[in-house]
Structure formats: structure tokens, C-alpha cells
Amino acid sequence: MIRTFSSTIRRKEMDAVLTCMVDERIGPGELNARLIQGVKDFFSCSGAAAFRSPAVALEYALKAAGLQPDAVVMVSALAPSWHASAVEKLGYKVLVLDVDDGTGLVTPAIVSDGMKAGGTFLLLHETFGIMPDMDGIRSLGVPFIEDISQSAGASYIPDSAYTTAEGSAESGAESVPVAAEYARAGSFGMFAILGLEERDVITGGGGAVLMAPGRREWIVLKKYIDEAPLIDLLPDLNSALAYVQIKEYKRNEAVRKDLFTLFLRALLSSKNKTYIRSADEGTTASAFPVILAGGFKDAKQYTSKKDIEIRPAYEDSVIAGRDESLAPVCKKAHALLLRCVLFPLYPRLGKTQAAKIVKVLGTLP
């Protein structure tokens, strides 16, 4: 059976963890600091701190953001369930937003409607490596925190950055970006949370890194981090694994993108579809979501017979845990909850396994 999820841990990662254990450097220490420096180099942020969980990281981010006690935090219905539960645990109100069914993301228009309904802050989840319309969201003036756990390494490429080979969008030629480098995920909000959980793009076996993109944000955040107890900080054992994963990111992502391209070509011959994505330069291949034309049960039975495991893409989402109350107001998210599944996509997939998935994707009912 080809499992939906599998670790991308290789010998380098294991050697780093074993070295940490042999040296008896298990708690937060030198390797925690090394991970932070690696994150700063990779994401070009002004400062960062590594915590034991994304929820703990969010707590520090919201403290530094200076939210008022009556703040209403907007979250996507398809964001991980901890988004809503962590916000509520801190005493803030949650406003759940519907999504665009073409991307699975909130849009500027959706966020604007949320602000009209009382939303004062946004926790922005960048689902499955796809970047939202950052220019549009920033133009609303609402403060926000990015969750880049699934979009680490992606870049935002605005529509204005595209031109055709002849330099004219009207010429009918293929559109391509006019530049190779754009602002990376994590550089837009007040702060950014990089989850290091088992199924995140970069994993430490658990934990999260909280980043401040600019010096001004870092000065404020650092005051809270300096007072953080050790039990809130990420142990060196997890830091060692995450640090090597950052170093190996380009290699792992190149393999994922090659697989994603193969799978997408196969899917195009079926009646099912996936999300709309920008150019390869702007997205991260963190997963391969398929929006089914039929029901999940039939697709599950078909893939199981072919020894391939698929799982609901949003089984641990906000709407999954609050389906009855949210279904009437988040109709598009509810439809995706029922119809969107994940196929296996990870670097350890061999050629034989990838070929089997390609065949199934092309014949999926």
C-alpha cells in the first residue's frame, strides 16, 4: 500500500538527531539557535524564535501584535483546526471565512466581507503551497499573520509581473513572469508561523518557528521571546532535524515538483481537477490535492484496490470540527471538505510507485 503521507527524513537528518542525542543536547540550546539562524538565512527575516508547537508560536505572535481583548480574528474554514481553537483559548473571538473554490484560499473580497462582519485581525493560511492575492489583502489594511507551514519556499507573483514572450499580454503568446525572484511566503504579514509538524513542508517532528519579517516587528517580538520559559522553546532534538530539512529543502522540493508535474498531466485526462496555481516559481508542491467529480467513497474504493491510500484533504480543518454550524455559511469550503482528497506526494516515492499513481489518476472515477 502506498501511504498518503511519509517522512522525508534521510540519513543526514537521522545523523543530526543521533549526534544531538549522543552529545546529550536534548533541550533548547545551541541547535535551537542554529535552526533560527538557518531560518533567518533562508527566509531573509529580521528575527525568529523556535517553539514547541504552532499554537505556542501563535500565542507569542498575538501578544506582540497587541490585539485588544475584544479582537475578532478571522480564519479560513479550511485552515487547520488549531487556528480556531488556539485563538479561542487565548480569549479572542473567531470569525470563520469561506474560501474561493478554485484555490481553497480566502480572497480579498472574502476578507473584506469578514471585516464588515466585525473581523479585526486575520490569520492567513496559505493552503497546499498556493499563495493568496497578497497585494489585494494588504490593500485592505487589516493586520495579519501568515501561516506558511504548507507554503514554505513559495513566492508571490502578482498578475502585473506577467508578460508574454513578445512582451504583450494581448499577443496570444504564453505568459511568463518577467523576473525570477519575488517576495517569499512569510514576508508579508506582521509575523509568520512556519509549522514543523509531521506533515508540514519542513518538519522537525513537531514545533514551529515564529518569524518577524522586519526589524520593527522583531524589536517588539523579541521582548516577549526574551521572557519565554524553556518549556515553550523547541528542544535541540527537534531543532537538529528541522535544521537539516531546511538545508535539504531545494533537493526535496525539486523531487516533489517533478512528481507534481507528472501527476497533473495524468489528472488532466480524467474528469477530476485540482486547484488553480500560478507558475512553478510561485508555488510549493507540498501536496497533490484532487477535487473529485464524484464521491469520496467511490474514489477511496477504487484507489484502495490499486494499493494507493488517499485521505480527505481537510479532515483536520476548522470546518471539519464545526461542520453543522459552518456548512450553511461556508458552502464552498463545505463542498471541498467533502470532495477534496490528497494523493501521495513525497520525495521517497520511487519510480514504480509514481507510475502506479499516474495510472490511477488518469482513470480515477
Buried (B, 14 or more C-beta within 10 A) or exposed (E): EBEBEBBBBBEBBEEBBEEBEEEEBBBBBEBBEBBBEBBBEBBEBBBBBBBBBBBBBBBBBBBBBEBEEEBBBBBBBBBBBBBBBBBEEBEBBBBBBBBBBBBBBBBBEBBBBBBEEEBBBBBBBBBBBBBBBBEBBEEBEBBBBBBBBBBBBBBBBBEEBBBBEEEEEEEEEEBEBEEEEBBBBBBBBBBBBBBBBEBBBBBBBBBBBBBBBEEEBBEBBBEBBEEBEEEBBBBBBBBBBBBBBBBBBEEBBEBBBEBBEBBBEBBEEBEBBBBEBBEEBBBBBBBBBBBBEEEBEEBBEBBEEBEBBBBBBBEBBBBBEBBEEBBEEBBBBBBBBBBBBBBBBBBEBEEEBBEBBBEBBBEBB
